[in-house]
Amino acid sequence: MAEIRPELSAQGQSARPSPMVPIALARLKAMSVKLPRAADQGCGRLRHLDLLSSAHKELYLVDTKRQLEHAQLLEGERMTIGAYVNTRKQHSGGCRLRVQSASEFERSHLQLDVVYSVATLDVVPASTREEMVTAASRNLRSGGIYVMIVPRNDSSILKRCTLDNAYQDGHVFRRAGSLTFYRNFRDPSSLLRLARSAGFSLLEDHSQYRQILLLFSR
């Protein structure tokens, strides 16, 4: 079987941000809690960078080593995420940008205030999902917030999910000589169980038909 590469599922910087990110930011603001230090876990091609950097003073950009080292189009120039951050140590509002690979993040204890996982848990197999949620818990301070956003019920994808490409608890698609993975979470029950097993308590559920939005406290 070809290698599963979730990086190939990432949307470019010019793609519209998830509509649930502004909702999540508004809910965090309403909590009136200072959250200066954050991480974008599965930052992909930085399509949420502007929104997240404007809300925090320090932002870790976390993804696989392959994604971080892949040259991509960022603000009109082809460069890696690491090179982008080296040329722009600060982003909008003076937010300090840092880069960390997923494997480094799994071993770190950063004591962050909030970790965002946006459109990532649906494109990784179950074992990677568990690793990501566990890593988020490990890197949050006590009382820190975990923002879980997962798109779902996209008919353009679901019509291509058949018995022929079923794999584990989702489906795989061939792309660029590799495979991408997709799991449609029609209900959030398995995500809730996963989060609770990592020590999270549900604060708010703002899920809609096409999007899951769950806010957890560590």
TIBAVEX-787140 format. One record per atom (N, C-alpha, C): atom name; residue number from 1; z, y, x. Coordinates in steps of 0.1 Angstrom, whole numbers. Each point is the difference from the previous one (the first is absolute). Layout:
N
> CA,NUM,Z,Y,X
...
***
This chain:
218
> N,1,0,-12,8
> CA,1,0,12,-8
> C,1,0,12,9
> N,2,-8,10,-4
> CA,2,-1,13,8
> C,2,14,7,-1
> N,3,2,9,10
> CA,3,12,8,0
> C,3,1,10,-11
> N,4,12,1,-6
> CA,4,2,10,-11
> C,4,4,13,7
> N,5,-8,11,-3
> CA,5,2,13,6
> C,5,3,10,-10
> N,6,12,3,-4
> CA,6,3,10,-10
> C,6,-5,14,4
> N,7,-2,3,13
> CA,7,-5,13,4
> C,7,-13,3,-6
> N,8,-8,-10,-3
> CA,8,-13,2,-6
> C,8,0,5,-15
> N,9,12,-1,-5
> CA,9,2,4,-14
> C,9,4,15,-1
> N,10,3,6,11
> CA,10,5,14,0
> C,10,-11,10,-4
> N,11,4,10,-8
> CA,11,-9,10,-4
> C,11,1,12,10
> N,12,-12,6,2
> CA,12,-1,11,10
> C,12,8,12,-3
> N,13,1,9,10
> CA,13,8,12,-2
> C,13,-6,9,-11
> N,14,-13,-1,-2
> CA,14,-6,9,-10
> C,14,2,-6,-15
> N,15,5,-12,-1
> CA,15,2,-6,-13
> C,15,12,7,-7
> N,16,0,0,-13
> CA,16,11,7,-7
> C,16,13,-7,2
> N,17,11,7,2
> CA,17,13,-7,1
> C,17,3,-7,-12
> N,18,9,-9,1
> CA,18,5,-7,-12
> C,18,6,10,-10
> N,19,-3,-1,-13
> CA,19,6,10,-9
> C,19,15,-2,-2
> N,20,5,-11,5
> CA,20,15,-2,-1
> C,20,8,7,11
> N,21,-6,4,11
> CA,21,7,6,11
> C,21,6,13,-5
> N,22,-8,9,-6
> CA,22,7,13,-5
> C,22,11,-3,-10
> N,23,-1,-10,-8
> CA,23,10,-3,-10
> C,23,13,-5,8
> N,24,-2,-8,10
> CA,24,11,-5,8
> C,24,7,12,7
> N,25,-8,9,5
> CA,25,6,12,7
> C,25,7,9,-9
> N,26,-5,1,-12
> CA,26,7,8,-10
> C,26,14,-6,-4
> N,27,0,-13,-2
> CA,27,12,-7,-3
> C,27,10,1,11
> N,28,-4,-1,13
> CA,28,9,2,11
> C,28,6,14,1
> N,29,-9,10,-3
> CA,29,5,13,0
> C,29,10,2,-11
> N,30,-2,-6,-12
> CA,30,9,2,-11
> C,30,14,-6,3
> N,31,0,-10,10
> CA,31,13,-6,3
> C,31,9,10,8
> N,32,-6,11,5
> CA,32,7,10,8
> C,32,7,-6,12
> N,33,-6,-10,7
> CA,33,5,-6,12
> C,33,-9,3,11
> N,34,6,4,11
> CA,34,-8,4,12
> C,34,-5,-13,7
> N,35,-14,0,1
> CA,35,-6,-12,6
> C,35,-10,4,11
> N,36,6,5,11
> CA,36,-9,6,11
> C,36,-8,-10,7
> N,37,4,-13,2
> CA,37,-6,-10,8
> C,37,-6,-11,-8
> N,38,-13,-2,2
> CA,38,-7,-10,-9
> C,38,-10,-8,8
> N,39,-5,-11,-6
> CA,39,-11,-8,6
> C,39,-10,-3,-11
> N,40,-13,0,4
> CA,40,-11,-5,-8
> C,40,-3,-14,5
> N,41,5,-10,-7
> CA,41,-1,-14,5
> C,41,-13,-5,-5
> N,42,-10,-2,9
> CA,42,-14,-3,-4
> C,42,-8,13,-2
> N,43,1,8,10
> CA,43,-6,14,-2
> C,43,-16,-1,-1
> N,44,-6,-11,4
> CA,44,-14,-2,-2
> C,44,-8,10,8
> N,45,-8,8,-8
> CA,45,-8,10,6
> C,45,5,14,-4
> N,46,13,1,-2
> CA,46,7,13,-1
> C,46,-4,8,-13
> N,47,-4,-6,-10
> CA,47,-3,7,-12
> C,47,11,7,-7
> N,48,13,-4,3
> CA,48,12,6,-6
> C,48,7,9,10
> N,49,-6,3,12
> CA,49,7,7,10
> C,49,4,14,-5
> N,50,-10,7,-6
> CA,50,3,14,-4
> C,50,12,1,-10
> N,51,0,-9,-10
> CA,51,11,0,-10
> C,51,13,-4,7
> N,52,1,-10,8
> CA,52,12,-4,5
> C,52,6,9,11
> N,53,-9,5,8
> CA,53,4,9,11
> C,53,6,13,-6
> N,54,-5,4,-11
> CA,54,4,13,-6
> C,54,14,-2,-6
> N,55,5,-13,-2
> CA,55,12,-2,-7
> C,55,12,-4,10
> N,56,-4,-2,13
> CA,56,10,-5,9
> C,56,-1,8,14
> N,57,11,-1,7
> CA,57,0,6,14
> C,57,-5,-9,11
> N,58,1,-13,-3
> CA,58,-4,-10,10
> C,58,-6,-12,-7
> N,59,-12,-4,4
> CA,59,-7,-11,-7
> C,59,-6,-10,10
> N,60,5,-12,-2
> CA,60,-5,-11,8
> C,60,-13,-6,-7
> N,61,-10,-2,8
> CA,61,-13,-6,-5
> C,61,0,-14,5
> N,62,1,-9,-10
> CA,62,2,-15,4
> C,62,-11,-8,-5
> N,63,-6,-8,9
> CA,63,-11,-9,-5
> C,63,-1,-11,11
> N,64,-10,-9,-2
> CA,64,-2,-10,10
> C,64,-5,6,13
> N,65,2,-7,11
> CA,65,-5,5,13
> C,65,-15,2,-1
> N,66,-7,-9,-7
> CA,66,-15,1,-1
> C,66,-4,13,-7
> N,67,7,3,-11
> CA,67,-3,12,-8
> C,67,3,13,8
> N,68,11,0,7
> CA,68,4,12,8
> C,68,-10,2,11
> N,69,-6,-10,6
> CA,69,-9,1,12
> C,69,-14,1,-4
> N,70,-3,-1,-13
> CA,70,-14,0,-4
> C,70,-5,15,-2
> N,71,-11,3,7
> CA,71,-5,14,-1
> C,71,-6,2,-14
> N,72,4,10,-7
> CA,72,-5,3,-13
> C,72,-2,15,-2
> N,73,-6,4,-11
> CA,73,-3,14,-2
> C,73,13,7,-6
> N,74,5,9,8
> CA,74,12,7,-4
> C,74,-2,15,1
> N,75,-1,7,-11
> CA,75,-2,14,0
> C,75,-13,4,8
> N,76,-11,-8,-3
> CA,76,-13,2,6
> C,76,-2,-5,14
> N,77,10,-6,6
> CA,77,-2,-5,13
> C,77,4,-15,1
> N,78,-7,-7,8
> CA,78,2,-15,1
> C,78,11,-2,11
> N,79,12,-5,-4
> CA,79,10,-2,9
> C,79,10,-10,-6
> N,80,9,-5,9
> CA,80,11,-9,-5
> C,80,11,8,-6
> N,81,8,-6,-8
> CA,81,12,7,-5
> C,81,9,5,11
> N,82,2,-9,10
> CA,82,8,5,11
> C,82,-6,12,7
> N,83,-13,1,2
> CA,83,-6,12,6
> C,83,1,12,-9
> N,84,-1,-3,-13
> CA,84,2,11,-10
> C,84,14,6,1
> N,85,10,-8,1
> CA,85,13,5,0
> C,85,3,7,14
> N,86,-6,-5,10
> CA,86,2,6,13
> C,86,-6,14,1
> N,87,-10,2,-8
> CA,87,-6,14,0
> C,87,7,9,-11
> N,88,7,-7,-9
> CA,88,7,8,-11
> C,88,14,-6,-1
> N,89,8,4,9
> CA,89,14,-4,-1
> C,89,7,4,-13
> N,90,-5,11,-5
> CA,90,6,4,-13
> C,90,-11,2,-10
> N,91,3,-3,-12
> CA,91,-9,2,-11
> C,91,4,11,-9
> N,92,-4,1,-12
> CA,92,3,11,-9
> C,92,15,1,-2
> N,93,5,12,0
> CA,93,14,3,-2
> C,93,8,-3,12
> N,94,-6,-3,11
> CA,94,7,-3,12
> C,94,6,-14,1
> N,95,-6,-9,-8
> CA,95,4,-14,0
> C,95,-3,-7,13
> N,96,10,-6,6
> CA,96,-2,-7,13
> C,96,-6,-14,-3
> N,97,-12,-3,6
> CA,97,-6,-13,-2
> C,97,3,-9,11
> N,98,2,-13,-4
> CA,98,3,-10,10
> C,98,-9,-13,-4
> N,99,-3,-8,9
> CA,99,-8,-12,-3
> C,99,8,-12,5
> N,100,0,-11,-9
> CA,100,7,-12,4
> C,100,-8,-12,-6
> N,101,-2,-10,8
> CA,101,-7,-12,-5
> C,101,9,-7,-10
> N,102,-6,-8,-9
> CA,102,7,-8,-9
> C,102,10,-9,7
> N,103,-4,-7,11
> CA,103,9,-9,7
> C,103,12,8,6
> N,104,-2,12,5
> CA,104,11,8,5
> C,104,9,4,-11
> N,105,-6,4,-12
> CA,105,8,4,-11
> C,105,9,-11,-5
> N,106,-5,-12,1
> CA,106,8,-12,-5
> C,106,12,-2,9
> N,107,0,5,13
> CA,107,11,-2,9
> C,107,9,13,1
> N,108,-4,11,-7
> CA,108,7,12,2
> C,108,11,2,-10
> N,109,9,9,3
> CA,109,11,4,-10
> C,109,0,16,1
> N,110,-10,6,-7
> CA,110,-2,14,1
> C,110,9,9,-9
> N,111,7,-6,-9
> CA,111,10,7,-9
> C,111,-8,11,-7
> N,112,-11,-3,-6
> CA,112,-8,9,-7
> C,112,6,3,-14
> N,113,-5,11,-5
> CA,113,5,4,-14
> C,113,-9,-6,-11
> N,114,-13,-2,3
> CA,114,-9,-5,-10
> C,114,-12,-7,7
> N,115,-4,-11,-6
> CA,115,-11,-8,5
> C,115,-10,-1,-12
> N,116,-13,3,2
> CA,116,-10,-1,-10
> C,116,-9,-12,3
> N,117,-2,-8,-10
> CA,117,-10,-11,1
> C,117,-10,3,-11
> N,118,-12,5,4
> CA,118,-9,4,-10
> C,118,-13,-8,1
> N,119,-3,-8,-10
> CA,119,-13,-8,-1
> C,119,-1,-9,12
> N,120,11,-6,4
> CA,120,0,-10,11
> C,120,4,-14,-4
> N,121,10,-1,-9
> CA,121,6,-13,-3
> C,121,-10,-8,-8
> N,122,-10,6,-6
> CA,122,-10,-8,-8
> C,122,-11,-5,9
> N,123,-1,4,13
> CA,123,-11,-5,8
> C,123,5,-8,12
> N,124,13,-5,-1
> CA,124,5,-9,11
> C,124,6,-13,-7
> N,125,-1,-11,7
> CA,125,5,-13,-6
> C,125,15,1,-1
> N,126,6,-10,-7
> CA,126,14,1,-3
> C,126,9,1,12
> N,127,-3,-8,11
> CA,127,9,0,12
> C,127,0,14,6
> N,128,-11,7,0
> CA,128,-1,14,6
> C,128,7,9,-9
> N,129,-1,-1,-13
> CA,129,7,8,-10
> C,129,15,-1,3
> N,130,5,-12,2
> CA,130,15,-1,2
> C,130,4,7,13
> N,131,-8,-2,10
> CA,131,2,7,13
> C,131,1,15,-1
> N,132,-9,5,-8
> CA,132,-1,15,-2
> C,132,12,5,-8
> N,133,4,-6,-10
> CA,133,11,4,-8
> C,133,13,-1,8
> N,134,1,-11,8
> CA,134,12,-2,8
> C,134,1,11,11
> N,135,-12,3,6
> CA,135,0,11,10
> C,135,3,13,-6
> N,136,-4,3,-12
> CA,136,3,13,-7
> C,136,16,1,-1
> N,137,6,-11,-5
> CA,137,14,0,-1
> C,137,7,2,13
> N,138,-4,-7,10
> CA,138,6,1,13
> C,138,0,15,6
> N,139,-11,7,-3
> CA,139,-2,13,5
> C,139,6,12,-8
> N,140,5,-4,-12
> CA,140,6,11,-8
> C,140,15,0,2
> N,141,5,12,-1
> CA,141,15,2,1
> C,141,6,-5,-14
> N,142,13,-2,0
> CA,142,6,-3,-12
> C,142,-2,11,-10
> N,143,-5,-3,-12
> CA,143,-3,10,-10
> C,143,-14,5,1
> N,144,-7,-4,10
> CA,144,-14,4,1
> C,144,-9,-5,-11
> N,145,-12,6,-2
> CA,145,-9,-3,-11
> C,145,-12,-7,5
> N,146,-3,-10,-8
> CA,146,-13,-8,3
> C,146,-9,3,-12
> N,147,-12,5,3
> CA,147,-10,4,-11
> C,147,-11,-11,1
> N,148,-1,-8,-11
> CA,148,-10,-10,0
> C,148,-11,3,-11
> N,149,-12,2,5
> CA,149,-11,3,-9
> C,149,-11,-10,2
> N,150,-3,-7,-11
> CA,150,-10,-11,1
> C,150,-10,2,-11
> N,151,-13,2,3
> CA,151,-10,1,-11
> C,151,-3,-14,-6
> N,152,-4,0,-12
> CA,152,-2,-13,-7
> C,152,-10,1,-11
> N,153,-4,-11,-5
> CA,153,-9,-1,-12
> C,153,-13,8,1
> N,154,-6,-1,12
> CA,154,-13,6,3
> C,154,-11,-10,-4
> N,155,-7,3,-11
> CA,155,-9,-10,-5
> C,155,-12,-3,10
> N,156,-3,10,8
> CA,156,-11,-2,9
> C,156,3,-10,11
> N,157,13,-1,3
> CA,157,5,-11,9
> C,157,3,-13,-7
> N,158,6,1,-12
> CA,158,5,-12,-7
> C,158,-12,-9,-4
> N,159,-12,6,-3
> CA,159,-11,-8,-4
> C,159,-6,-8,11
> N,160,4,4,13
> CA,160,-4,-8,11
> C,160,10,-10,5
> N,161,12,-1,-7
> CA,161,10,-10,3
> C,161,-2,-12,-8
> N,162,-4,-11,6
> CA,162,-4,-13,-6
> C,162,7,-11,7
> N,163,-2,-12,-6
> CA,163,6,-12,7
> C,163,-6,-2,13
> N,164,-12,4,3
> CA,164,-7,-2,12
> C,164,7,8,12
> N,165,5,11,-3
> CA,165,6,8,11
> C,165,15,2,-1
> N,166,6,-9,-9
> CA,166,15,1,-1
> C,166,6,-5,13
> N,167,11,7,4
> CA,167,7,-3,12
> C,167,15,4,-1
> N,168,9,-10,2
> CA,168,14,3,-2
> C,168,3,6,-14
> N,169,6,11,0
> CA,169,3,6,-13
> C,169,-10,11,-4
> N,170,-11,0,7
> CA,170,-10,11,-3
> C,170,-14,-5,2
> N,171,-9,8,5
> CA,171,-14,-3,3
> C,171,-5,6,13
> N,172,-9,-6,6
> CA,172,-6,6,12
> C,172,-15,4,-2
> N,173,-4,9,8
> CA,173,-14,5,-1
> C,173,-5,1,15
> N,174,-13,-4,1
> CA,174,-6,1,14
> C,174,-5,14,2
> N,175,3,5,12
> CA,175,-5,13,4
> C,175,0,1,15
> N,176,-12,4,5
> CA,176,-2,3,15
> C,176,4,-12,8
> N,177,-3,-12,-5
> CA,177,3,-12,8
> C,177,14,-5,-1
> N,178,9,8,-8
> CA,178,14,-4,-1
> C,178,3,0,-15
> N,179,12,-1,-3
> CA,179,4,-1,-14
> C,179,10,11,-4
> N,180,0,5,-12
> CA,180,10,8,-5
> C,180,7,-7,-11
> N,181,12,4,-3
> CA,181,9,-7,-10
> C,181,3,10,-11
> N,182,2,-6,-12
> CA,182,4,8,-12
> C,182,8,-8,-9
> N,183,12,6,-4
> CA,183,8,-6,-10
> C,183,2,11,-11
> N,184,-3,-4,-13
> CA,184,2,9,-11
> C,184,14,-3,-6
> N,185,9,10,0
> CA,185,13,-1,-5
> C,185,0,5,-15
> N,186,-3,-9,-9
> CA,186,-1,4,-14
> C,186,14,5,-5
> N,187,10,-6,6
> CA,187,14,5,-3
> C,187,7,1,14
> N,188,11,8,1
> CA,188,6,2,13
> C,188,11,-10,3
> N,189,2,-11,-8
> CA,189,11,-8,1
> C,189,2,-6,15
> N,190,-11,-5,5
> CA,190,0,-6,14
> C,190,4,11,10
> N,191,-5,12,-2
> CA,191,3,11,10
> C,191,15,4,-2
> N,192,5,0,-12
> CA,192,14,3,-2
> C,192,9,-11,7
> N,193,-4,-12,-1
> CA,193,8,-11,7
> C,193,-1,1,15
> N,194,-12,4,5
> CA,194,-1,1,14
> C,194,8,12,5
> N,195,0,11,-7
> CA,195,8,11,4
> C,195,15,-3,0
> N,196,4,-6,-11
> CA,196,15,-4,-1
> C,196,4,-9,11
> N,197,-9,-9,4
> CA,197,4,-10,11
> C,197,1,7,13
> N,198,-6,12,1
> CA,198,1,8,13
> C,198,12,10,-1
> N,199,7,0,-11
> CA,199,12,9,-1
> C,199,-2,13,-7
> N,200,-11,1,-8
> CA,200,-3,12,-7
> C,200,5,-1,-15
> N,201,4,11,-5
> CA,201,3,2,-14
> C,201,-10,9,-7
> N,202,-4,-4,-12
> CA,202,-10,8,-7
> C,202,6,13,-5
> N,203,-6,12,3
> CA,203,5,12,-5
> C,203,-8,4,-12
> N,204,-14,0,1
> CA,204,-9,5,-11
> C,204,-12,-8,0
> N,205,-6,-2,-11
> CA,205,-13,-7,-2
> C,205,-9,9,-8
> N,206,-10,5,7
> CA,206,-10,9,-6
> C,206,-14,-6,-1
> N,207,0,-13,-2
> CA,207,-12,-8,0
> C,207,-9,4,-12
> N,208,-13,-1,2
> CA,208,-10,3,-10
> C,208,-9,-13,-1
> N,209,-10,1,-9
> CA,209,-9,-12,-1
> C,209,-7,-2,13
> N,210,-5,10,7
> CA,210,-8,-2,12
> C,210,8,1,13
> N,211,12,4,-1
> CA,211,8,2,12
> C,211,15,-4,-2
> N,212,5,-6,10
> CA,212,14,-3,1
> C,212,7,11,9
> N,213,10,5,-5
> CA,213,8,10,8
> C,213,15,-3,-2
> N,214,6,-6,11
> CA,214,14,-3,-1
> C,214,8,7,11
> N,215,11,6,-3
> CA,215,9,7,10
> C,215,12,-8,1
> N,216,3,-4,13
> CA,216,12,-8,3
> C,216,10,7,9
> N,217,12,-4,-1
> CA,217,10,5,10
> C,217,5,-11,8
> N,218,2,3,13
> CA,218,5,-11,9
> C,218,16,0,-1
***
